[in-house]
Each structure stands twice: as structure tokens, then as C-alpha cells.
Amino acid sequence: MSFLVFRGSQSMTSPTPIQGLSELAGRYDVLLCDVWGVIHNGRESFPEACAALARFRAEVGPVILISNAPRPHPPVVEQLDALGVPRVAWTTLVTSGDATRPLLAARAPGRVWAIGPEHQSVLYGGLDLSMGGPEDADFISVTGPYDDENDEPGDYRDRFISCVGRGLDLICANPDIVVQRGDRLIYCGGALAQLYESLGGRAIMAGKPYAPIYEMALKQAEAELGRPIDAARVLCVGDGLPTDVRGANARGLDILFVANGIHGAETVGSDGLDMEVIDDLLRQEGLQATWAIPDMAW
């Protein structure tokens, strides 16, 4: 996979548990905040999380939403509105789709095998790309499974084997492996990219944890602040170890791990955070979280 470079090594210390974002407000000027799993679950928004972000934005500084949604940001804004996420809770939004479009544009004109549900085809709007299949495409682009309610990565194995044999690259517009939808976990584009690589193919990504999406988000933050960013005063927020935490670590940014997201079944118990489990998960992945909270709150 491209674009992931770790900068130095970090000592493996336990994240500091907190009860609310207010405990950190004086330390940071900017939030780079994950969306799915932190402020909504795909079916409903989380009122306390939205209120916390709105308070930070009003009293501290910009809240840049940074999402692995595989579409350009305008339709994601519409989705946030529909889920009841108030616009006062965020300043601007950068998506993996935004970061991926330059990768696609660099391959135009060309023929793409586009894998994903129909509503995500907006990713290709205005690009000089024609649609093909595994037998005649120049490359593959994945936004997610065709049917994310029912498809599994293995369903694509045979077609991927033929594409690997043809030397096709796979561009993945959503590096997430799974995402929470209501009370279920569903497969995302990253699960297909993972399979493609396991078969010997090359997958290219620009969303979290890779650099392009962070570069776009930090440029937005600088524009909002009207001055250069002090990296020590940027806080990332997210629930995904392989995306949010790894991405922050790779760029030397502090990270608030929201435990009750995709890892919630393991990391949050009846007494709150299970720090022993959190530490073990981080250790297994070779990652470091600065702070930990059960759910985003002020």
C-alpha cells in the first residue's frame, strides 16, 4: 500500500482516560474528527458527541471532519444533515473521496472496473473515465462491495485473481475494513483492498491512515485559522485503530481514541473503559493513543 510512512518510534504508554473533551480544550487549537462511529452510526447521530464538537468549535477552534466516505464531500454533507448532525458541530469536511479523485484523474482517459453500490458512483463524476469489467479494464476502483449488506470479500476472489494476473492496480476510495451500521459491522472497501493485496495485487489509497487526506484536512485547518498549524496543538479523534489511530501516529499527531465505536464490544464494559483491553489492542497493532474516552462528550 502507498502513502503510509511512520515518523520515528513512540514509547508504548497507556492512553490517559478522560470523561469529556472539555478536559483537553486548552491543549489544542484544531480537531480532526472522524465521522462514522464518533458522531453517528449510519442510522442516527449521537447528540452528546455533536454537542461536544459544537462547543469546541464555538469556544476553541475549527472542527475539521475527516471521513473515509468514498464520495466527494457534498453528498456526505447531505447525509449528515439527514442524520441530524447540526452544521454548528463542524467547520468543514474532507473525505477519502475528495483525496482519491486526484488518483483517478491521473489515470484518465481510461477504462475502470468500478466496484461499489450505485449511489457511490458520484466519485467518478466529471472524470474522463469509461466503465469496464475485470476482463477489459485498465485498473480497478473500489468504493465498497456492490451490496454491503450481504457481500463478503471472498465473493470477489476469482475476479481479483484474474486482475492480479493482468497486473491491474486497485485504487480504494475507502480504506476502512468494517464500519458500524446501527448495531452491525459491515464490510467496506478496505476489506476488498486487503484481499487484493493478499492475492499479490497492488492497492493504492489516499484516505485514512494515508497522507493525502491529512494533508487536505490540515490545509483546511490552516485556512480557517489564518496561520500555520502547530502540529502539537492538533488533536485527531476517532474510533478505528487501523485508520484513525494509525493515521495520527504516522503524522506525529495526538489522538483521542473513542472506544465505543467499532471496537466497543471489547473496550467498553459496564464499568466504562477497559484500559487493559485497550492497551492490549494498541500493543498488538504497534500503535499509541494519547487519550481515551468511552463516547465523545463535552
C-alpha positions as CSV (number, residue, x, y, z in Angstrom):
1,M,0.0,0.0,0.0
2,S,1.2,3.5,-0.7
3,F,1.4,6.7,1.3
4,L,2.0,5.4,4.8
5,V,5.2,6.4,6.5
6,F,5.8,6.3,10.2
7,R,7.9,9.1,11.6
8,G,10.1,7.8,14.3
9,S,9.2,5.5,17.1
10,Q,6.9,6.0,20.1
11,S,7.1,4.5,23.5
12,M,4.1,2.3,24.2
13,T,2.4,4.1,27.1
14,S,-1.2,3.7,28.1
15,P,-3.6,6.4,26.8
16,T,-4.9,8.7,29.5
17,P,-8.6,8.2,30.1
18,I,-10.9,11.2,30.1
19,Q,-14.6,11.8,30.6
20,G,-15.1,14.7,28.3
21,L,-13.5,16.9,25.6
22,S,-13.6,19.9,27.9
23,E,-10.6,18.4,29.8
24,L,-8.5,18.9,26.6
25,A,-9.8,22.1,25.3
26,G,-6.9,24.2,26.5
27,R,-4.3,22.0,24.9
28,Y,-5.5,22.1,21.2
29,D,-6.5,24.6,18.6
30,V,-7.9,22.2,16.0
31,L,-9.8,19.0,15.9
32,L,-9.5,16.5,13.0
33,C,-12.6,14.4,13.8
34,D,-13.7,11.1,12.4
35,V,-17.4,10.9,11.5
36,W,-18.8,7.4,11.3
37,G,-18.6,5.7,14.8
38,V,-17.9,9.0,16.6
39,I,-20.8,11.3,15.7
40,H,-23.2,8.9,14.0
41,N,-23.6,5.1,13.4
42,G,-25.0,5.4,9.9
43,R,-28.6,5.4,11.1
44,E,-28.7,8.1,13.8
45,S,-26.5,10.9,15.2
46,F,-25.0,11.0,18.7
47,P,-26.4,14.1,20.4
48,E,-23.7,14.4,23.1
49,A,-20.9,14.0,20.5
50,C,-22.4,16.7,18.3
51,A,-22.9,19.0,21.2
52,A,-19.2,18.5,22.3
53,L,-18.0,19.3,18.8
54,A,-20.2,22.4,18.6
55,R,-18.9,23.6,22.0
56,F,-15.3,23.1,20.9
57,R,-15.9,25.0,17.6
58,A,-17.6,27.9,19.4
59,E,-15.1,28.2,22.2
60,V,-11.8,26.9,20.9
61,G,-11.3,26.5,17.2
62,P,-12.2,24.7,13.9
63,V,-13.5,21.2,13.8
64,I,-12.4,19.5,10.5
65,L,-14.4,16.4,9.9
66,I,-12.2,13.8,8.2
67,S,-14.1,10.8,6.9
68,N,-13.3,7.7,4.9
69,A,-16.5,8.1,3.0
70,P,-15.7,7.2,-0.6
71,R,-17.6,10.1,-2.2
72,P,-16.7,13.7,-2.6
73,H,-17.9,15.7,0.4
74,P,-21.1,17.4,-0.9
75,P,-23.3,14.3,-0.7
76,V,-21.8,13.4,2.7
77,V,-22.9,16.8,3.9
78,E,-26.4,15.9,2.8
79,Q,-26.1,12.6,4.7
80,L,-25.0,14.4,7.9
81,D,-28.0,16.8,7.6
82,A,-30.4,13.8,7.2
83,L,-28.9,12.1,10.2
84,G,-29.4,15.2,12.3
85,V,-25.8,16.3,12.7
86,P,-26.0,20.1,13.2
87,R,-23.8,22.2,11.0
88,V,-22.7,24.2,14.0
89,A,-20.9,21.0,15.1
90,W,-18.3,21.2,12.4
91,T,-16.4,23.7,10.3
92,T,-15.6,21.8,7.1
93,L,-15.4,18.3,5.8
94,V,-12.7,16.3,3.9
95,T,-13.5,12.8,2.6
96,S,-11.5,9.9,1.3
97,G,-13.4,10.5,-1.9
98,D,-12.0,14.0,-2.1
99,A,-8.5,12.7,-1.6
100,T,-9.0,9.8,-4.1
101,R,-10.2,11.8,-7.1
102,P,-6.7,13.1,-8.0
103,L,-5.6,9.5,-8.2
104,L,-8.4,8.7,-10.5
105,A,-7.9,11.8,-12.6
106,A,-4.3,10.9,-13.1
107,R,-5.5,7.7,-14.9
108,A,-7.9,9.5,-17.3
109,P,-8.7,8.9,-20.0
110,G,-9.0,5.2,-19.2
111,R,-11.3,2.3,-18.5
112,V,-12.1,1.4,-14.9
113,W,-13.8,-1.6,-13.3
114,A,-15.7,0.4,-10.6
115,I,-16.8,-1.8,-7.7
116,G,-19.4,-0.4,-5.3
117,P,-23.0,0.5,-4.8
118,E,-24.6,2.8,-7.4
119,H,-25.0,5.8,-5.1
120,Q,-21.2,6.0,-4.7
121,S,-20.7,6.4,-8.5
122,V,-20.7,10.2,-7.8
123,L,-17.0,9.6,-7.1
124,Y,-16.4,9.5,-10.9
125,G,-18.4,12.5,-11.9
126,G,-16.6,14.8,-14.3
127,L,-13.7,12.5,-14.8
128,D,-12.8,11.2,-18.3
129,L,-13.2,7.5,-17.3
130,S,-15.3,4.8,-19.0
131,M,-16.7,1.8,-17.2
132,G,-15.5,-1.7,-17.9
133,G,-15.3,-5.1,-16.2
134,P,-12.5,-7.2,-14.9
135,E,-11.7,-8.5,-18.4
136,D,-11.1,-5.2,-20.2
137,A,-10.4,-2.5,-17.5
138,D,-7.1,-0.6,-17.2
139,F,-7.4,-0.5,-13.4
140,I,-9.9,-1.2,-10.6
141,S,-11.6,1.4,-8.3
142,V,-13.4,0.2,-5.2
143,T,-15.7,2.3,-3.1
144,G,-17.1,-0.8,-1.3
145,P,-18.8,-4.0,-2.0
146,Y,-21.6,-3.9,-4.6
147,D,-24.0,-5.0,-1.8
148,D,-22.5,-4.1,1.6
149,E,-25.4,-5.7,3.5
150,N,-24.7,-9.2,2.0
151,D,-21.4,-9.3,0.1
152,E,-18.2,-10.7,1.6
153,P,-14.7,-10.1,0.4
154,G,-14.4,-13.8,-0.7
155,D,-17.1,-13.2,-3.2
156,Y,-14.6,-11.2,-5.3
157,R,-11.7,-13.6,-5.1
158,D,-11.9,-15.3,-8.5
159,R,-12.3,-12.0,-10.4
160,F,-9.5,-10.4,-8.4
161,I,-7.2,-13.4,-9.2
162,S,-7.6,-12.7,-12.9
163,C,-7.0,-9.0,-12.4
164,V,-3.8,-9.6,-10.4
165,G,-2.7,-11.8,-13.3
166,R,-3.2,-8.9,-15.6
167,G,-1.2,-6.6,-13.4
168,L,-4.0,-4.2,-12.7
169,D,-3.7,-1.7,-9.8
170,L,-6.6,-1.3,-7.4
171,I,-7.5,2.2,-6.2
172,C,-9.5,2.0,-2.9
173,A,-11.6,5.1,-2.0
174,N,-12.4,3.8,1.5
175,P,-9.6,2.2,3.4
176,D,-11.9,1.1,6.3
177,I,-12.2,-2.6,6.7
178,V,-15.5,-2.5,8.5
179,V,-17.9,0.2,9.7
180,Q,-20.7,0.2,12.2
181,R,-24.2,0.5,10.8
182,G,-26.7,0.6,13.6
183,D,-25.8,-2.4,15.7
184,R,-24.0,-4.3,12.8
185,L,-20.5,-4.2,11.4
186,I,-20.4,-4.2,7.6
187,Y,-17.5,-4.7,5.1
188,C,-16.0,-1.6,3.4
189,G,-13.6,-1.0,0.5
190,G,-10.6,-1.7,2.6
191,A,-11.6,-5.3,3.1
192,L,-11.5,-5.8,-0.7
193,A,-8.2,-4.0,-1.0
194,Q,-6.8,-6.2,1.8
195,L,-7.9,-9.3,-0.2
196,Y,-6.4,-7.9,-3.4
197,E,-3.1,-7.4,-1.8
198,S,-3.2,-10.9,-0.2
199,L,-3.5,-12.3,-3.7
200,G,-0.4,-10.4,-4.9
201,G,-2.0,-7.2,-6.3
202,R,-1.2,-3.6,-5.6
203,A,-3.7,-1.4,-3.7
204,I,-3.4,2.4,-3.6
205,M,-5.3,4.5,-1.1
206,A,-5.5,8.2,-0.1
207,G,-7.9,8.1,2.8
208,K,-7.1,7.4,6.5
209,P,-4.5,6.3,7.5
210,Y,-2.7,7.6,4.4
211,A,-1.1,11.0,4.0
212,P,-3.2,12.7,1.3
213,I,-6.4,13.1,3.3
214,Y,-4.4,14.5,6.3
215,E,-2.6,17.0,4.0
216,M,-6.0,18.2,2.7
217,A,-7.5,18.4,6.2
218,L,-4.5,20.4,7.6
219,K,-4.7,22.8,4.7
220,Q,-8.3,23.4,5.5
221,A,-7.4,24.0,9.2
222,E,-4.7,26.5,8.3
223,A,-7.2,28.3,6.1
224,E,-9.7,28.5,9.0
225,L,-7.0,29.6,11.5
226,G,-5.4,32.1,9.1
227,R,-1.9,31.0,10.2
228,P,0.4,27.9,10.0
229,I,-0.6,24.9,12.0
230,D,1.3,23.9,15.2
231,A,1.1,20.1,15.0
232,A,1.4,19.8,18.7
233,R,-1.9,21.6,19.0
234,V,-3.8,19.4,16.6
235,L,-6.0,16.6,18.1
236,C,-7.2,13.8,16.0
237,V,-10.4,12.0,17.2
238,G,-11.5,8.5,16.0
239,D,-12.6,5.0,16.9
240,G,-10.6,3.0,14.3
241,L,-7.2,1.6,15.3
242,P,-6.1,0.8,11.7
243,T,-7.3,4.1,10.3
244,D,-7.7,6.9,12.8
245,V,-5.1,5.9,15.3
246,R,-2.6,4.7,12.8
247,G,-3.0,7.8,10.7
248,A,-2.5,10.1,13.6
249,N,0.6,8.1,14.7
250,A,2.1,8.3,11.2
251,R,1.9,12.1,11.2
252,G,3.0,12.6,14.8
253,L,-0.4,13.9,15.9
254,D,-2.1,13.4,19.2
255,I,-5.2,11.1,19.1
256,L,-8.3,10.8,21.3
257,F,-9.5,7.2,20.9
258,V,-13.3,6.9,21.1
259,A,-13.6,3.4,22.5
260,N,-17.3,2.7,22.0
261,G,-17.1,2.5,18.2
262,I,-16.1,-0.4,16.1
263,H,-14.1,-1.8,19.0
264,G,-16.8,-1.1,21.6
265,A,-17.7,-4.7,22.2
266,E,-14.1,-5.3,23.5
267,T,-13.1,-2.0,25.0
268,V,-16.1,-0.7,27.0
269,G,-17.7,-2.7,29.8
270,S,-20.4,-2.0,32.4
271,D,-17.8,0.0,34.4
272,G,-16.6,2.1,31.5
273,L,-13.3,1.9,29.7
274,D,-11.4,-1.4,29.9
275,M,-7.9,0.0,29.8
276,E,-6.3,-3.4,29.9
277,V,-8.0,-4.4,26.7
278,I,-7.4,-1.1,25.1
279,D,-3.7,-1.3,25.9
280,D,-3.5,-4.8,24.6
281,L,-5.2,-3.9,21.3
282,L,-2.9,-1.0,20.8
283,R,0.1,-3.1,21.6
284,Q,-0.9,-5.8,19.1
285,E,-1.1,-3.1,16.4
286,G,2.0,-1.3,17.4
287,L,0.0,1.9,18.0
288,Q,-0.2,4.7,20.5
289,A,-3.2,6.6,21.7
290,T,-2.8,9.8,23.7
291,W,-6.2,9.9,25.3
292,A,-9.2,7.5,25.5
293,I,-12.9,8.2,26.1
294,P,-15.9,5.8,26.1
295,D,-18.1,8.1,23.9
296,M,-17.5,11.6,22.6
297,A,-18.9,14.1,25.1
298,W,-18.0,17.6,26.4
